[in-house]
Amino acid sequence: MDKRNLISGLFFLGFSAFVAVSSIGLGIGRLTNPQAGFMPFWTSLLIILFCLILFGQTFANRSGSAGRADSWSQVHWHKSMLAAGALCVYMFLLPEIGYLAATSILMLALFKLSSMKILPAALASLLTVILSYALFSFILNTPLPRGMLGF
């Protein structure tokens, strides 16, 4: 059993419970009329669910803990840094060129970082942008940044 999973799971479980209780005080509201505590409340419940899944997996796998070298051996640091850089560029491009163009560029970059070929990455980027635009603009009635060209 990996004690690190238990310790981190307990920390996030406690922190998420604190956030959930605190967000109730802010008011949760409804999906059609969310209040200040809506996102923190539901996000903390999701984290609590993930902590419980982590506990279940940890107790089910009692064979032993992974070594520290094993924990970090599969991390691709260069891809992580490129993704962080892409998000920084996105932050500056979003108000200038608008949501549709900036998010399309970001998603294409992130899909390419995950080793997708260019055509599937472009199609996945386009689908992601269309679905997220429809969600925010038409379902949630949330205005998104418009660029120089008006979209």
TAZITA-V172154 format. One record per backbone hydrogen bond with DSSP energy under -1.0 kcal/mol. CO is the residue of the C=O (numbers start at 1). NH is the residue of the N-H. E is the energy in kcal/mol with one decimal. If there is no record, write none. Layout:
CO NH E
CO NH E
This chain:
2 6 -1.2
3 7 -2.7
4 8 -2.6
5 9 -2.3
6 10 -2.4
7 11 -2.2
8 12 -2.6
9 13 -2.3
10 14 -2.5
11 15 -2.7
12 16 -2.5
13 17 -2.1
14 18 -2.2
15 19 -2.3
16 20 -2.6
17 21 -2.4
18 22 -2.5
19 23 -2.6
20 24 -1.3
21 25 -1.0
27 37 -2.5
28 35 -1.9
33 30 -1.4
35 38 -1.8
37 41 -2.1
38 42 -2.2
39 43 -2.5
40 44 -2.3
41 45 -2.0
42 46 -1.8
43 47 -2.2
44 48 -2.3
45 49 -2.1
46 50 -2.2
47 51 -2.3
48 52 -2.2
49 53 -2.1
50 54 -2.4
51 55 -2.5
52 56 -2.2
53 57 -2.5
54 58 -2.5
55 59 -2.6
56 60 -1.8
57 61 -1.8
67 71 -1.6
68 72 -1.2
72 75 -1.0
76 80 -1.8
77 81 -2.4
78 82 -2.2
79 83 -2.3
80 84 -2.1
81 85 -2.3
82 86 -2.4
83 87 -2.0
84 88 -1.8
85 89 -2.4
86 90 -2.4
87 91 -2.0
88 92 -1.3
89 93 -2.4
90 94 -2.6
93 97 -3.0
94 98 -1.5
96 148 -1.2
98 102 -2.1
99 103 -2.7
100 104 -1.7
101 105 -2.2
102 106 -2.4
103 107 -2.8
104 108 -2.2
105 109 -2.3
106 110 -2.7
107 111 -2.8
108 112 -2.2
109 113 -2.0
110 114 -1.1
111 116 -1.7
112 115 -1.7
117 121 -2.2
118 122 -2.6
119 123 -2.5
120 124 -2.6
121 125 -2.3
122 126 -2.5
123 127 -2.5
124 128 -2.5
125 129 -2.4
126 130 -2.4
127 131 -2.5
128 132 -2.5
129 133 -2.5
130 134 -2.4
131 135 -2.4
132 136 -2.5
133 137 -2.9
134 138 -1.7
134 139 -1.5
135 140 -2.6
136 142 -3.8
145 99 -3.0
147 150 -1.4
